[in-house]
């Protein structure tokens, strides 16, 4: 993790939560790519449809996390 982010999130538990959120985002993008749907993301406090990044399909889910195959 970059030192810039570490300055903002000094707590190891919070750092773990950030990593979990990133994994969840990747999982959601994989599902969206598989199902041909969009992600919903808040921007300026309003919900916005966001297309999943195509390069996410090239990555594989982390093994041993108990994630389901899509």
PLY file of the C-alpha trace (Angstrom):
ply
format ascii 1.0
element vertex 70
property float x
property float y
property float z
element edge 69
property int vertex1
property int vertex2
end_header
0.00 0.00 0.00
1.35 3.41 -0.83
2.66 5.62 1.95
0.17 8.31 0.92
-2.77 5.98 1.67
-1.05 4.75 4.84
-0.99 8.35 6.12
-4.75 8.52 5.68
-5.41 5.01 7.07
-2.88 4.30 9.83
-4.98 1.62 11.57
-4.21 -1.96 10.42
-7.89 -2.96 10.79
-8.98 -0.07 8.59
-6.30 -1.05 6.08
-7.74 -4.58 6.02
-11.22 -3.16 5.48
-9.97 -1.14 2.52
-8.45 -4.28 0.99
-11.76 -6.12 1.52
-13.66 -3.31 -0.21
-11.28 -3.51 -3.18
-11.81 -7.28 -3.42
-15.58 -6.79 -3.24
-15.39 -4.23 -6.07
-13.48 -6.71 -8.24
-15.98 -9.47 -7.47
-18.87 -7.13 -8.34
-17.17 -6.16 -11.60
-16.70 -9.82 -12.53
-20.38 -10.52 -11.91
-21.39 -7.43 -13.90
-19.21 -8.51 -16.83
-20.65 -12.02 -16.73
-24.26 -10.84 -16.56
-23.88 -7.85 -18.90
-24.97 -5.35 -16.28
-23.62 -2.14 -14.78
-22.32 -1.28 -11.35
-24.04 1.43 -9.33
-21.66 3.91 -7.75
-22.26 7.08 -5.79
-20.87 10.21 -7.39
-21.50 13.57 -5.76
-24.05 11.83 -3.57
-26.11 10.50 -6.49
-26.28 6.96 -7.90
-24.54 6.57 -11.26
-24.31 3.55 -13.58
-20.70 2.55 -14.20
-19.57 -0.01 -16.76
-17.25 -2.68 -15.33
-13.66 -2.51 -16.51
-13.02 -5.15 -19.23
-9.53 -5.89 -17.90
-11.08 -7.29 -14.72
-12.23 -10.32 -16.72
-8.57 -11.23 -17.28
-7.88 -11.44 -13.56
-8.80 -14.49 -11.54
-10.49 -14.37 -8.15
-8.18 -14.91 -5.19
-8.26 -18.55 -4.17
-8.95 -19.63 -0.63
-11.28 -16.74 0.15
-14.41 -18.77 -0.23
-15.59 -16.70 -3.17
-18.05 -18.30 -5.53
-17.27 -18.90 -9.17
-19.41 -16.88 -11.54
0 1
1 2
2 3
3 4
4 5
5 6
6 7
7 8
8 9
9 10
10 11
11 12
12 13
13 14
14 15
15 16
16 17
17 18
18 19
19 20
20 21
21 22
22 23
23 24
24 25
25 26
26 27
27 28
28 29
29 30
30 31
31 32
32 33
33 34
34 35
35 36
36 37
37 38
38 39
39 40
40 41
41 42
42 43
43 44
44 45
45 46
46 47
47 48
48 49
49 50
50 51
51 52
52 53
53 54
54 55
55 56
56 57
57 58
58 59
59 60
60 61
61 62
62 63
63 64
64 65
65 66
66 67
67 68
68 69
